[in-house]
Amino acid sequence: MKIALTGASGHMGIATLKEFLNIKEVDVVRVLVLPKDKRAKLVKKLAKQNKVRVEIIRGDISNLEDVKKLCVGVEYLFNLAALIPPGSDKHPELSYLANEVGAYNVIKVCEENPIKLIDITSVALYGHRNVKHPFERVGDPLLPSVFDAYAAHKLRGEYAILESNVDKFAIIRQTAMVYLEMLNSNMSDGLMFHTCFNDPLEWSTAEDSGRLMANIVKEDIAGHLNYDNFWKKVFNLGDGEHNRISGYDTIEGGFSLFGGKACNYFDPNYNVTRNFHGGFYYDGDELEKLFHYQNDKIDEYWLKVLKKYPYYKMGRIVPAGVIKKFAIKRLFKDSNSPTYWYKHNDIPRLTAFFGSKEEYENLPTTWDKFKLDDLKVTRSVKSYVPINYGFDINKSDKDITLEDLKNVALMHGGKLLSSEFKKGDVYAKLKWVNQDNEEFECRPYTILRGGHWMNPLYKDYVWDFDRLSKKDKIFAQYWYDSHKEDENHCYYMDEKYEAFMK
């Protein structure tokens, strides 16, 4: 058996490659690695240790011929390739190639060959969540955060796969992922200020994610996977209730390695108050039931980080104020930092991430004046309160009716144009019209289970959710958790990815 793997040099990719090599039925893992990938040495090391079983293809997922070469004779293609923030923020044009064009190339190859596709997308598609609706589930509306090019590109790529003619695929939306080098990575960019202190985050680990990928192959070899339980479906990759914490507690966990608390290194006005992404996965146990991959706990994982990088302990003898000044505040100069936006009068970003320039200016500067929400009481699925989807989301696919489809379209402010629908045929191509009276063709599964609904972001870099939510009752239930109903901003990027607002 041969497996193709993209994104092999990433943290999840390395963990996945290691796990694949533990499956005796896997003869070859063929990996696609960028020609100048700095992390390729890790893949090379594994290839050297497994000379017969690991083949390295130097190429780019945005090049169709490279993807074809990667997939010759393979049974599975695991598409883990991604350019994530902050790389996608600094180089959105490369994000387009990796996250969107790459998906189109993967589709083409898998449509022309009997290859099973497992495509990894992201929690970023859901957009911002807070304590009002901390849980996310497959079928929730997709409201990617403003100016998040990565999420926009993943959104379009995922939609294309759902609407493709690939015979066997599964889409897996990866939650926030922690890895051993994460603290090192995050200390080099203003992205660390995008974590909202009060927002819910469910963490998986690179190792658990890699274990899941391998267990998919094992269960398929055993004949346990079919169209009813896995293929042609969307899943959320979470890691359980024990890994659900707040943004503040996440920062606290990382900086505890230095022996301090988050409040010793951060002031409450350092970080954004909205427009990030994350949440607790209500249905994250669906994959766990099938593949039994969840093993790591976030609290214990920090100890693993400290074991690999014991020099973090040196931070315990350095005054917190020194670390704050030279490690944290130095990132205020980075273009991803709110302080940078304020200094350069970046009104679009200040508005998107705080509500307005004035709201940023009025943030408390001391912790005694900042309220931290207690998300511990809401992290159990027992506290989950479903929104109104326009149909009973707990219905099985085979019970979906024409009336369900009509109701969902009306909730979105649109309409179902097709008049005929065979009950339960959720993969039939039907015609719809959206809030802007634009016609589009789409499968019911893509809308009801995938959460997709055609809007300007699917065609351009336009985040128009303020306007759309005034018509769309499904969007509104989440959008107004962090936005005012009288906000009337349209955010957009030009061809050079410059950010604007009108």
C-alpha positions in Angstrom: 0.0 0.0 0.0 1.2 3.5 -0.9 0.1 6.7 0.8 0.7 10.3 -0.4 1.2 13.0 2.2 1.4 16.7 1.7 2.4 19.1 4.5 4.8 16.4 5.7 7.3 18.9 7.2 4.7 20.6 9.4 4.3 19.6 13.0 1.2 17.5 12.3 2.8 16.2 9.2 5.9 14.9 11.0 3.7 13.2 13.6 1.6 11.7 10.9 4.5 10.4 8.9 5.9 8.7 12.0 2.6 7.0 12.7 2.2 5.8 9.1 5.6 4.1 9.4 4.2 2.0 12.3 1.5 0.5 10.0 2.9 -2.8 8.6 0.6 -2.7 5.6 2.0 0.6 4.4 4.8 -0.1 2.0 5.6 3.5 0.9 4.8 6.9 2.2 5.4 9.4 -0.6 5.7 13.0 0.7 5.6 16.3 -1.1 8.2 18.8 0.2 8.9 22.3 -1.0 12.3 22.7 -2.6 13.5 25.3 -0.1 11.6 24.0 3.0 13.7 24.8 6.1 12.0 21.9 8.0 12.7 19.4 5.3 15.6 18.0 7.3 13.2 16.4 9.7 11.6 14.5 6.8 15.0 13.6 5.4 16.0 12.1 8.7 12.9 9.9 8.7 13.5 9.0 5.1 17.1 8.0 5.8 16.0 5.8 8.7 13.3 4.2 6.4 15.1 4.2 3.0 12.6 1.9 1.2 9.4 3.2 2.8 9.7 7.0 2.5 9.9 8.7 -0.9 10.5 12.5 -1.1 9.1 14.4 -4.0 10.4 17.9 -4.3 7.6 20.1 -5.4 4.7 22.4 -4.7 1.0 21.6 -4.1 0.1 24.6 -6.3 1.7 22.8 -9.2 -0.6 20.2 -10.7 2.2 18.2 -12.2 3.9 17.9 -8.9 0.7 16.6 -7.3 0.2 14.1 -10.1 3.8 12.9 -9.6 3.1 12.6 -5.8 0.0 10.5 -6.3 1.1 7.9 -8.9 -0.2 4.5 -7.7 -1.3 5.7 -4.2 -4.4 4.5 -2.4 -4.7 7.5 0.0 -3.9 11.2 -0.2 -3.7 13.0 3.1 -3.7 16.7 2.4 -2.1 18.4 5.4 -0.5 21.1 3.3 -1.3 24.6 4.7 0.2 28.1 5.1 -1.2 29.2 8.4 -1.0 32.5 10.3 1.3 34.3 10.8 2.8 33.2 7.4 -0.6 33.6 5.7 -1.0 37.1 7.1 2.4 38.2 5.9 2.2 36.4 2.5 -1.5 36.0 1.6 -0.6 35.4 -2.0 1.3 32.2 -0.9 -1.7 31.2 1.3 -3.8 31.3 -1.9 -1.5 28.9 -3.6 -1.1 26.5 -0.7 -4.6 26.5 0.7 -6.8 27.1 -2.3 -5.0 26.3 -5.5 -3.6 23.2 -3.7 -7.1 22.0 -3.0 -8.1 22.4 -6.6 -5.1 20.3 -7.7 -5.9 17.7 -5.2 -9.5 17.5 -6.4 -8.4 17.1 -10.0 -6.0 14.2 -9.3 -8.5 12.4 -7.0 -11.3 12.8 -9.6 -9.2 11.2 -12.2 -7.8 8.3 -10.0 -9.3 6.0 -7.4 -7.6 7.8 -4.5 -9.2 8.2 -1.1 -8.8 11.9 0.0 -8.5 13.1 3.6 -8.4 16.8 3.6 -7.5 18.9 6.7 -9.1 22.3 7.0 -9.5 24.4 10.1 -11.5 25.7 13.0 -10.8 29.1 11.5 -13.7 28.6 9.1 -16.2 29.1 12.0 -14.7 32.4 12.9 -15.0 34.1 16.3 -16.7 32.6 19.3 -17.1 33.7 22.9 -18.8 32.7 26.1 -22.3 33.4 24.6 -21.9 30.4 22.2 -18.6 28.7 23.1 -19.5 25.4 21.3 -19.0 24.7 17.6 -20.4 21.8 15.6 -20.5 20.6 12.0 -23.3 22.4 10.3 -22.7 25.7 12.1 -22.5 28.7 9.7 -19.0 29.5 8.5 -18.1 33.1 9.3 -14.3 33.4 8.9 -12.7 36.3 10.7 -12.2 39.5 8.9 -8.9 39.8 7.0 -8.0 36.1 7.7 -6.8 35.2 4.2 -5.9 31.7 5.4 -9.5 31.0 6.5 -10.9 32.5 3.3 -8.7 30.2 1.1 -9.5 27.1 3.2 -13.2 28.0 3.0 -13.1 28.0 -0.8 -10.9 24.9 -1.0 -13.2 22.9 1.3 -16.3 24.0 -0.6 -14.7 22.9 -3.9 -14.0 19.4 -2.4 -17.6 19.1 -1.1 -18.9 20.0 -4.5 -16.4 17.8 -6.4 -16.8 14.4 -8.0 -14.2 12.8 -5.7 -15.7 9.4 -4.9 -14.3 9.0 -1.4 -13.2 11.9 0.7 -13.4 13.2 4.3 -12.9 16.7 5.5 -11.5 17.2 9.0 -11.5 20.6 10.6 -8.5 20.8 12.9 -8.9 22.7 16.1 -6.2 24.8 17.7 -3.1 22.6 17.7 -0.3 22.7 20.3 3.2 21.3 19.5 6.5 21.2 21.3 8.0 24.2 19.5 4.9 26.4 19.8 6.2 28.8 22.4 9.3 29.5 20.4 7.2 30.0 17.2 4.8 32.4 18.9 7.4 34.6 20.4 8.4 36.0 17.0 5.2 37.6 15.8 2.4 39.9 16.8 0.0 37.0 16.2 0.2 36.2 19.9 -1.9 39.3 20.6 -4.7 37.9 18.5 -5.7 35.4 21.2 -8.7 36.8 23.0 -8.3 36.4 26.8 -12.0 35.5 27.2 -12.5 33.2 24.3 -12.9 29.4 24.3 -10.1 27.3 22.8 -10.0 23.5 22.5 -6.5 22.2 22.0 -5.4 19.1 20.2 -1.7 18.0 20.0 0.3 17.3 16.9 0.9 13.8 18.2 -2.9 13.1 18.8 -3.6 14.5 15.3 -1.0 12.3 13.7 -2.4 9.3 15.6 -5.8 10.0 14.2 -4.5 10.1 10.6 -2.8 6.7 11.0 -5.9 5.2 12.7 -8.0 6.2 9.7 -5.9 4.0 7.5 -6.0 1.2 10.1 -9.8 1.3 10.4 -10.2 1.4 6.6 -7.9 -1.6 6.2 -10.1 -3.4 8.7 -13.1 -2.6 6.6 -14.8 -0.4 9.2 -15.2 2.8 7.1 -18.1 3.4 4.7 -20.3 6.1 3.3 -22.6 6.0 6.3 -20.0 6.7 9.0 -17.1 8.4 7.3 -16.7 9.0 3.6 -18.1 12.2 2.0 -18.5 13.7 5.4 -17.2 16.7 7.5 -15.8 16.2 11.0 -14.4 18.4 13.8 -11.0 17.3 15.1 -11.1 18.1 18.8 -9.3 16.6 21.9 -12.0 16.4 24.6 -13.3 18.4 27.5 -10.0 18.3 29.4 -8.4 20.3 26.6 -11.0 23.1 26.7 -9.7 26.3 28.2 -9.8 30.1 27.7 -7.4 32.2 25.7 -6.1 33.6 29.0 -5.5 30.1 30.5 -3.7 29.2 27.3 -1.2 32.0 27.7 -1.0 31.2 31.4 0.0 27.6 30.6 2.7 28.6 28.2 4.2 31.3 30.4 4.0 29.0 33.5 7.2 27.5 32.0 8.9 30.7 33.1 7.4 30.3 36.5 4.9 33.2 36.2 1.4 34.1 35.4 -0.1 35.6 32.2 -0.9 38.8 34.1 2.8 39.3 34.9 3.7 39.5 31.2 0.6 40.9 29.5 -1.6 43.9 30.2 -5.3 43.4 29.4 -5.1 45.9 26.5 -2.4 44.0 24.7 -4.8 41.5 23.0 -7.7 41.8 20.6 -11.3 41.4 22.0 -12.9 39.8 18.9 -12.3 38.6 15.4 -10.1 35.6 16.2 -11.1 31.9 15.9 -11.6 29.1 18.2 -14.2 27.3 20.3 -15.1 24.1 22.0 -16.1 21.3 19.7 -19.5 19.9 20.6 -19.1 17.0 18.2 -15.4 16.4 18.5 -16.1 13.0 20.0 -17.4 11.7 16.6 -13.9 11.1 15.4 -12.9 9.7 18.8 -15.6 7.1 18.7 -14.4 5.9 15.3 -10.6 6.1 15.8 -9.7 6.4 19.5 -6.9 8.8 19.1 -7.3 11.2 22.0 -4.5 10.8 24.5 -2.8 14.1 25.4 -4.0 16.6 28.0 -3.0 20.2 27.6 -1.9 20.6 31.2 0.5 17.7 30.9 1.7 18.7 27.5 3.3 21.9 28.9 5.5 19.6 31.0 6.6 17.8 27.8 7.5 21.2 26.3 9.6 21.9 29.4 11.3 18.5 29.2 12.4 19.2 25.6 13.4 22.8 26.3 14.6 22.9 29.9 16.2 26.3 29.3 12.8 27.9 29.8 13.4 27.4 33.5 16.0 30.1 33.2 13.2 32.5 32.8 12.3 31.9 36.5 15.4 33.8 37.6 14.7 36.7 35.3 12.3 39.4 36.6 8.9 39.3 34.9 9.2 43.0 34.0 12.4 42.2 32.0 10.8 39.4 30.0 7.7 41.6 29.5 9.9 44.5 28.1 12.3 42.5 25.9 10.3 39.5 24.9 6.7 40.7 24.7 6.7 44.5 24.1 9.3 44.2 21.4 6.6 42.6 19.3 4.5 45.8 19.4 6.6 46.8 16.3 5.4 43.8 14.4 2.7 44.5 11.7 0.4 41.9 13.3 0.3 43.7 16.6 -2.6 45.9 17.7 -0.1 48.5 18.9 1.3 48.7 15.4 -2.2 49.1 13.9 -2.9 52.0 16.4 0.4 53.7 15.7 -0.2 53.5 11.9 -3.9 54.4 12.3 -5.1 51.1 10.7 -8.8 51.8 11.2 -10.0 48.7 9.3 -8.1 46.3 11.6 -8.8 48.3 14.8 -12.5 48.2 13.9 -12.5 44.5 12.9 -10.6 43.4 16.0 -11.9 45.8 18.7 -15.1 47.4 17.3 -13.5 50.8 16.8 -10.4 52.8 17.5 -12.1 54.4 20.4 -12.9 51.0 21.9 -9.3 50.0 21.7 -8.3 53.2 23.4 -10.8 52.6 26.2 -9.6 49.1 27.1 -8.5 48.8 30.8 -4.8 48.8 31.3 -4.8 47.0 34.7 -6.2 43.5 35.5 -8.3 44.8 38.4 -10.5 46.5 35.9 -10.7 43.7 33.4 -13.3 40.9 33.8 -12.1 37.4 33.0 -15.0 35.1 32.0 -15.2 31.7 33.7 -15.3 29.2 30.8 -14.8 26.2 33.1 -18.5 26.1 33.8 -19.4 26.0 30.1 -16.8 23.5 28.8 -19.0 20.4 29.2 -21.3 19.6 26.3 -24.1 19.4 28.8 -24.1 23.2 28.8 -24.5 23.4 25.0 -27.5 25.3 23.7 -28.2 24.7 19.9 -29.1 27.6 17.7 -32.0 27.5 15.2 -30.6 26.0 12.0 -34.0 26.0 10.2 -34.3 22.2 10.6 -33.6 19.5 13.2 -29.8 19.2 12.9 -30.0 15.9 14.8 -32.0 14.3 11.9 -30.1 11.6 10.0 -29.3 12.4 6.4 -31.8 9.9 5.1 -34.6 11.8 6.8 -33.9 15.2 5.3 -36.9 16.5 3.4 -37.6 19.1 0.8 -39.3 21.2 3.5 -36.1 21.1 5.5 -34.2 22.5 2.6 -36.7 25.3 2.0 -36.7 26.3 5.6 -32.9 26.5 5.8 -32.8 28.7 2.6 -35.4 31.0 4.1 -33.4 31.3 7.4 -30.4 32.3 5.3 -32.5 35.0 3.6 -32.6 33.1 0.4 -34.6 30.5 -1.4 -34.5 26.9 -2.7 -35.2 27.1 -6.5 -35.3 23.3 -7.2 -38.8 21.9 -6.8 -37.9 18.3 -6.7 -35.8 16.5 -4.0 -35.7 12.8 -3.2 -35.9 12.5 0.6 -32.4 11.8 2.0 -30.5 12.5 -1.2 -28.3 15.1 0.4 -25.6 14.8 -2.3 -27.9 15.8 -5.2 -27.0 19.0 -6.9 -29.8 21.6 -6.3 -30.3 25.2 -7.3 -30.6 28.0 -4.7 -30.6 31.7 -4.5 -28.8 33.7 -1.7 -29.5 36.9 0.1 -28.3 39.0 -2.8 -30.6 37.2 -5.3 -27.6 35.3 -6.8 -28.3 31.8 -8.1 -25.9 29.0 -7.3 -25.8 25.2 -7.4 -24.9 23.3 -4.3 -25.5 20.0 -2.6 -27.8 20.0 0.5 -25.0 18.2 2.5 -22.6 21.1 1.8 -25.1 23.6 3.3 -26.8 21.6 6.1 -23.8 19.6 7.3 -20.9 21.7 6.0 -22.3 25.1 7.1 -21.5 26.7 3.7 -23.8 29.3 2.2 -22.8 31.4 -0.8 -21.7 35.0 0.0 -19.1 37.5 -1.3 -16.2 35.8 0.5 -16.5 32.7 -1.8 -15.6 34.9 -4.8 -13.7 37.9 -3.5 -11.8 39.0 -0.4 -14.9 40.6 1.0 -16.2 40.2 4.6 -19.7 41.6 4.4 -21.3 39.9 7.5 -22.6 43.1 9.1 -25.0 43.5 6.2 -25.7 39.9 5.5 -26.5 39.1 9.2 -29.4 41.6 9.0 -31.0 39.3 6.5 -29.5 36.0 7.5 -31.1 34.6 10.7 -28.5 31.8 10.9 -25.5 34.1 10.6 -27.0 36.6 13.1 -27.2 34.1 15.9 -23.4 34.0 16.1 -22.3 37.3 14.5 -24.1 39.4 17.1 -22.3 37.7 19.9 -19.4 40.0 19.3 -20.8 42.6 16.9 -23.4 45.3 17.4 -26.6 45.1 15.3 -26.1 48.7 14.1 -22.6 48.0 12.8 -22.5 48.5 9.0 -19.0 47.8 7.9 -17.9 46.0 4.8 -14.3 44.8 5.0 -12.3 44.0 1.9 -8.8 43.5 0.5 -7.6 44.7 -2.9 -5.6 42.7 -5.4 -2.4 43.4 -3.3 -4.2 42.2 -0.1 -4.3 45.7 1.3 -7.0 46.0 3.9 -9.9 48.5 3.6 -13.3 49.2 5.1 -16.4 51.0 4.0 
